Amino acid sequence: MAADSLPRETEVLVIGAGPGGYVAAIRAAQSGADVTLVEKDAYGGTCLNVGCIPSKALITATDIAHDAEDADRMGISADIDVDFGAMTEWKDGVVSQLTGGVEKLCEANGVTLVDGTASFTSENEVTVDRDGTRKGAIEFDNAIVATGSRPVELTGFSFDGQHVLSSTHALALDSLPEELVVIGAGYIGMELSTVFAKLGVDVTVVEMRDQILPGYEQDVARVVSRRAESLGADFRFGERAEGWTPITSGVRVTTESDDDERFEYDADSVVVAVGREPVTDTLELSAAGVEMDENGFVQTDDQTRTSTEGIFAVGDVAGEPLLAHKASREGEVATEVIAGNAATVSTRAVPAAVFTDPEIATVGMTEATAEEAGLNPVVGQLPMRASGRALTLDETDGFVRVVADEETGTIVGAQLVCPDASELVAEFALAIETDATLTDIATTVHTHPTLTEAAMEAAANAHGAAIHTPNR
């Protein structure tokens, strides 16, 4: 339970109880520091409450329903009845269990919890407001800012929770719409589009660029795009969302192409998923002299230090990549630095996953970025149609690709688009972190039949020694 009264002083003040903040608070307390954690909304932050966890719960549920309904080739016929209300209740139960667990873990480690909004008044003090009332001030020796990010509002599309939805609103719907327009084909837009398409919603995705998942290699994105189209998603590339108007049945969204051609799409609601922005508006960072970049993210070094001595920033508020696991690692680094230990944030082996169908996961360099870095890359790849386990799962779209330095064989990156890519990428992340080589993975005995064999075969393929696919 949060403290009724504020501590006047604390050694380590953490602002924000998301994956960066609560991990930092617990780790600092474990090192023997007196720690106070201030949270204005819900413990667990965006990830646990309105992001990673609820979205993955819905993805799992919809995958089960869709797979059961689409198993005719396996000799299975099923008449699936989806109770969306019950599905949402189950999803909310998962969220409640995890967020409650965060609070208990903090308390068990001796962290003082404070409900409220913290604002800096100087380099070593914040005030805390609760329900619009000033509750007091807290002096600190060190502070860790971990306030996260929120969905960006598109001009002309202010979130109202009814006609115009953020990702948070979309994950909290209590009934299924018949039609949705989704603006943005990035990872959030694609995950939501896949969920709703599998539930039978008529989904139109508007993307101003020429492919889904901008920033990912085209052959990776193409696999997911084809699958989404087979689910019924309609992609409108090269169109900018200009505005919307209410109609009897919901909304009418207007878009415009580069050659000034205009289009209109009717739907129950429109979901805007065009990115995220840092949450700093209540922090009064200028009072502490903390500098931000042109996009509003707090500037930090590789030890999570800000421009002000004794103030650190971790997670989304400190900029890309906006990943929960990156936030947690930064939280640990911040507490290590505060404790006087040597620790830095390494970004060379931070994996990223998109929970589409199939999943995408990447880590390290692509072939192109390896060349830009001055390496002579060698690439190995296994198509999933050559994987026995993928065949038994009836999931043969996609591939596993590994990138290495040709001279040393050291693995520098991997790109996966396949079932369970989010799990399989860990082998490559570990390989990069430990400077493992293609030979290390190719000669490691992998269980058969498993999807992990694809990593072994891709590594062997880079050497021209793969057994189950033609070698390059």
Buried (B, 14 or more C-beta within 10 A) or exposed (E): EBEEEBBEBBBBBBBBBBBBBBBBBBBBBEBEBBBBBBBBBBBBBBBBBBBBBBBBBBBBBBBBBBBEBBEEEEEEEEEEEBEBEEBBEBBBEBBEEBBEEBBEBBEEBBBBBBBBBBBBEEBBBBBBBBEEEEBBBBBBBBBBBBBBBBBBBBEEBEBEEEBBBBBBBBBBBEEBBEBBBBBBBBBBBBBBBBBBBBBBBBBBBBBBBEBBBBEBBEEBBBBBBEBBBEBBBBBBBBBBBBEBEEEEEBBBBBBBBEEEEEBEBBBBBBBBBBBBBBBBEBBBBEBBBBEBEEEBBBBBEEBBBBBBEBBBBBBBBBBEEBBBBBBBBBBBBBBBBBBEEEBEBEEEBBBBBBBBBBBBBBBBBBBEBBEEEEBEBBBBBBBBEBBEBBEEBEBBBBBBBBBBBBEEBBBBBBBBBBBBBBBBBBBBBBBBBEEBBBBBBBEBEBEEBBBBBBBBBBBBBBBEBBEBBEEE
